Amino acid sequence: MPDLPKNATADVSVPEDDTVTPPAVVAEPILDLEGADLSNPDLWHSIAALEHVDTVQYLRLTNAHHTDARALVRLAALCPHTRVLELRACPQLLGSDLAALGVFRHLAALKLGDNQQLDDTAIEGLLECQALSFLELVNATAMSGHAIGRLADLSGITSLLLGGAKGVDDDCVRRLTRLPELADLRLVRCPIGVRALEDVGRCARLQHLNLNGCERLGNDAVEAVSRCAELVELRMSGCRELTDGIWPHLARLSRLRALSLSGARALSDSGAAVVARFPALRELRARDCPGLGDGAANALSHCRRLHVLDAAGWKGLSHVGVAAIAQSCQLRELAVSGLDDRGLESLGSATGLRVLALRGCARVTANGFRGLASLVRLEELALLEGTPASQTILESLRTLPTLREVVVERARGAAPGSPGRVPGLDQRAGFRFHIVESAPASSIVPERLTIARTA
């Protein structure tokens, strides 16, 4: 009889799941069958023998082989109280197999990401899940916008994730805005235009909207979105057509806690003072917005709850603006670029920083890094895009008591691959922190400041 894969047990704690899953759809206990071969009869004997298997509420089948309608029916019989079903990247799962989903009577959350083989036949099975509140269809590249639009008939949906679904078009999104309870809509890299958002204002409960990578969207889209009075998160990184015309529309969204505008190269300080009107703002990601600088930084100094700021690529940012930003007592993660030693010294007053990314700071020296000695909570530091990471500079970081990781650029000529520890360097030098090589730069604007992790 084979061992159950990974954490196949009916009484383990809630897993550390991805950040897109709202707390309302996290459930326990969990049966983890990730990578399992559901054609193996001995596996089924092992599952049936698990104590309390009938109490399982979270069923994980990510990358489980031979996941089909018959297997889903058997699992529903064994785990009749399943509320969360994860079917990500199941290689043999077909759209027609989803007709079996109706047997999961209590299903509230369904994760179907990275199943590119699913076609329009999947919709019939999805429409059987009338109790669904959370649905993930990320990278459903073989499904049409017409079929996906039929999800508007699932009136209880509150969270809908459709990133990378190439068939999602304007008509599809307009149909989905009819969902009466919709609070979280994610359309990352979907080929939509402003017409898709003409009716978004009727989503009275919409709080989270992710339009990252929707390259056709511009100022008109922000104007349409500004009708969503309850919005607390708006992500439009990679929407390069945005200009200063967005600021008056954004001013209407006084409840914003998270805003992403990375890659909007036409933005300038002239309108950025609007961000001072967001008292609840905790996160601003505006990488590669060269027109921003000290003016935007001064406005952000009024956002006393700011936790995360990506200001890398702000050409107008000097040590004066950095000093203003550093006064934010809540700042936890920061990315900046082009600083000299005075800029680093100005960062010394940001004593709450946990993560700092320095990009293109070619002029900094060990003297500047010594000015960071007051960052007694700093855990991660990234030195990228020409920021020096010499032995002298690394030595200057020894005084930082909580520093556990320093990310550096991969050496020239090194073979590409995943980020990883620089073998033996940190041990030979006696550093408390690990030295980690960065992965190659991505063409898609990342949403996180942390660049690499140790193995």
Summary of the structure (lengths in Angstrom):
residues: 455
radius of gyration: 24.2
end to end distance: 32.0
largest distance: 68.6
contacts: 1596
relative contact order: 0.05
helix: 28%
strand: 14%
